[in-house]
Amino acid sequence: MSDAGPAPIGIVGRRLLLANVVAEVGIVVTGGLVRLTGSGLGCPTWPECTDGSLVPVTSQSEGFHKFIEFGNRLLTFAVLLAAVTALLVVLRPWLAARLSRLLPGLARRLGSPGPVRRPLVWLAAAVVVGIVGQAVLGGITVLLDLHPATVAAHFLLSMAMIAAAYLLFRRAADPGDQPVTIVVRPELRWLAAALVAVGVLVLVLGTVVTGSGPHSGDSEVITRFSLDVRMMSWLHADVVLVFVGLALAFVVGARMSGAPGSVVRAGVALLAACLVQGAIGYTQYFTGVPVPLVALHMLGACLVWIATLEVVLSTRRRGRHGPHDDEADQASVVVA
């Protein structure tokens, strides 16, 4: 495989890559709903749902919880299908070349044969491997009676997979794999990097708050961190305030330095997402963490994370600039 002369992904391919991102976010939210409904041990064994059966049986004592947990397990296959489809999208030129002699009709449907882009293949493959890892980690979590440490690892791995899926989607829009050109001042790049670092800390602390709070994931088995949930919530909120401050500084810095409009828009989108997420977070805390708000908070965490990645990506370009990117040329630095 070669990085030279990449074949275009096409609008259908881009939509399939976007569907991959949506699927990764969706499984996080549905997984959260499993926990929030106390259905985490609805299927008390793994990979079977109950001893001797891969599917729920009427004799199980878990009631409706078994259907919720089993349904979430089935959704994993839909997410895997989206990830494998994304991998096939980036491998399409290679597949067309291999099939051109055997099945010329099918090869023509796949498009022009040619080299594929290694970075896209690695990102797509990472999502597929991550889903397999999630299945194994999910099984370990069940076997350990939903220990909060494994639940936290399950969520954080999902965030890494969302990052890989979103980077794949965005990277596929690049004209190729030419060197990167930075289109903002160095200070904004530092702020963007700080946003990612603090954002990761926010996610980690969020899992600690969850692991110390009332939603253990099962209505019968309750395993929690031995930490004061109120103290951890406020620590989480303090780090969130630092994150919001960095986002505000990025927006102000982008405007004052004459950064491209796409950079400013990315910063404003992140700041708006932070404010909505913060409002949900404080509301759920002061209202006793009701299930609907916690579910919205999980969705918000995914969207804030994606918006953070977009801020970083907005600070650079790959290949030739478009007609509206020249305004930042004087601040550009070419990075190999």
N, C-alpha and C positions, 0 to 999 in steps of 0.2 A: 504494500500500500504506500502511496505517496501523498505528500502534502501539496504537490504542484497541480495546477489546473483543476481546481475543484468543480464538481458539477453542481448546479443550483439545486437547492432543496425544493423549491416550488411552493406555491400557496397551500396545496393540500398537505404536503410534508410539514410545513410550518404549523398548520392546524393540528396535525397529529402530535407534534412535539408539544404544543400548548396543552393538548388533552392529557399528555403525560404529566405535566405540571399540575393540572387540575385534579388528576387522579391521586397524586401524591398528597395534595392538600386535603382532598376528600377523605382519604383513609385515616388521616390524623384526627379529623373531626368525628368520624364514625367510631374510631377507637376510643376517643374521649367519651362519646355517648355510652359505650359499653361500660366504661368505668363509672360514669355518672349515674347510670341506672342500677349499679350494683351487680352487673352481670359478668364481671371479669372472670369468675369461676363458674359460669353457666355451663361450660364444658370443662369439667375438673381434671381432665387428662389431656395429653398431647403425644402424638399427633391425632389420636382418637378423640372423639368428643366425650365419650364415656367408655369404661372398660368393655371391650369387645365390639364397639360400634364407632364408625367414623362419623355418624350422624346422630342427632339427638333421638332418644327413645322415650316412649311414654312413661316408662318406669322411673325415669330420673326424678330426683327430688328437687331439682333446681327450678322447676316451674317454667315461666315464660323467659327466665334469664337464659336458659339453654338456647332458645331460638335467637336471641339477640347476639350472644357470643358466637354461635355458629354462623349466623348471617355475616358477621364481621369477618370471620375466617374465609367465607366464600368470596367476599369482596376483594380479598387479597389476590385471587386469581384474575379479577378484572383489572386490578392495578398492574399485575404482572403482564397481562395482555397488552396494556397501554405501553409499558416499558419495552417489551419485546418489539412491538410495532415501531416505537421510536428508534430502536436499534436497527431494524430493517430499513427504516427511512434513510438513515445515514449510510447504510451499507448498500443502498440501491444501485449506485453505479458499478460497484464490484460484483453484485449479483447479476446485473445485466450483462457484464462481460463474461461471467462464467456460464450463463445460460444461452448466450448468443448462438452457440453452435448446436446445443442440444434442443432447445425450445425457442427458435427464433421469434415465433409469434409472441410468446410471453416476454421475451427479452425486449421487444419493441414497446410493449406496454410499460415496462419498467423505466424506459428512457434510454438516453445515450450511455453506453458503457464508458468507464473511465476510472481514474483514481478516486479514492475517498479521502476524507480529511480525518487524520488520526485523532486530533483532539475531540472531535465529535463522537468518534467511535468509543474512545475511552470514557467520556462522560455518559454516553448511553449505556455502556456496559456496566459502569459503576452503579447506575440505578437498578439494573437487573440483579446484580450481585447483592446490592443493598436489600432488595426485597426478599431474597433468599435468606440473608442474614437476619432480617426482621422476623421471618417465620420461625427461625431457630430461636432467636431471642425471645419471641413471644411464647414459645413452648417452655423455655426455661422460666419465664415469668410465671406461667401457670403452675409449673411444678414447684416453684418456690412460694406458692400461695400469694402471688402479687406483691412480693417484697418491693418497697418503694424505690430501692436502688435500681432494680431491673426495670421497673416501670419508667423511671427517669431515663435510663439508657435507651429504652424503646422509643421514647419521645425524641430524644436528642439525635438518635440515628435517623429518625424521620426528617428532622430539620436538615441534616446533612444530605439526605436524598432529595429533598425539595431544592436545596442549593444546586445539586448536580443537575437536576431536571431543568431548573430555570436557566442555569448557565448554558446548558445544551440548547435550549430554545433561543436564547439571545445570541449565542455564538454562531448558530446556524444562519443568522441574518447578516453576519459579516461577509464581505466579498471573498474572503479567503483566509489564509493564515499568515498574512504578512506581518511585519513588526508593528507593535503598538505605538500609537502617537498619543501622548498626553495632551489634553486640550484645556487644562486648568493650571492654576498656580500650584506649586508644591504644597503650600499650606492646606489647600483643599484636599489634596491626596492624603495628607496626614490625617485630616479630619475624617475622611471616608474610611481609612484604615482603623481609626479609633472607634468609629461607629460599629464596625464589624466586631472588634474585640469586646466592646462594652455590650453589644447586642448578644454575643454568645454568653457573656456573664449573666445578662438578664434572663436568658432562656434557662440557664443552669439553675439560677436562684428560683425561677418560676417552678421548676420541677421539685425543688426542695420545699417550697411552700405547699405545693400539691401533696407531697409525701408526708407533710406534717399536719395536713388539714383533715376535714371530716369525710372526704370522698375517697375511701380506701380502694374502691373498685369492686367490692363484693359485699352483699348485704349481710353475710354471716361471718366471714373471715376478715378481721381488721388488723392490718399490720402497718404501723406508722413509724416515721422517724421520731426519735426521742428529742424533739426540738419544740420550742414554743412557737406555735403557728403565728401568733400575733407579732412576735419579734421578727420572725423570718419574713412576714408580709411587709413590714415596714422597711426592712433591709432591702427587699426586692423593690419596693417603691422608691427608695432613695437612689438605687442604681438606675432605675427607670428615669428619674429626674435628671441624672447625669446624661443619660442617653438623649433625652429630649433637648437638653442644653446643647449637646454636640450637634444635633440636627438643626437647631435654630442657628447656631454659629455657622453651620455649613451653608444654609440658605442666605444668611446675611453676607457671608464671605463671597459666595457665588455672585450675588447681585453687585456688590461693591467692586469686584475684580473684573466685571464684564465677561463672566463665563458664558458659554453658549446657552441658549434658552433651554435646551434639553437638560442641562445640568441643574439649572434653577428649578425646572419643573419636577425633576426627580427628588430634589431636596424638599420642595413644598409638599409633594405627595407623601414622602416619609413623615414629615412633620404632622400632616393631617392625620395619617394613620396612627401616629403615636398619641395624638390628642384623643381620638376616638377610643383607642385601646385603653388609655389611661382612665377615661371616663367609665368604661365598662369595668375595669379593674377595681376602681374605688367604689363603684356602685355595688358590685358583687360582694365586696368586703363588708360594707356597712349594712347589707341586707341579708347577711347570713349565707353567702355563696349559693344562691339558688341555681339549680341545674341549667336552665336556659342561658343564664348570663355566663356561667362557666364555659359552656359550649361555645358561645360567641367569643369569649376571651381566647379560647384555643384557636378559633378561626382567625381572630385578630393577630395572634402571635405569628401565625404562618404568613399573613399578609404584611405585617411589619418586617418580618425577616426578608421576604421577597423585595420589599421596597428598599431595604438596606442594601441588598445586593445590587439593585438597580442604581442606587446612588454611586456605588463604586464603579459600575460599568459605564455610567454616564460621563465619567471623567476621562475616558480614553476612546480612541477610535482605532480601527484596524484598516489598513489600506488607504486608498485615496479618500480625501475629504469630500463631502457633498458641498453644494454651493452655499449652504447656510452655516457651515462650520468654519469658514475662513476668519470669522471675527475673533477666534481664539488662537490664530496661528502665531501671533507674536509671543504667546505664553507657552507654545508647544515645545515639548522635549521628546525626542525620539528614543524609545526604549527597545532594545533588541529582544 
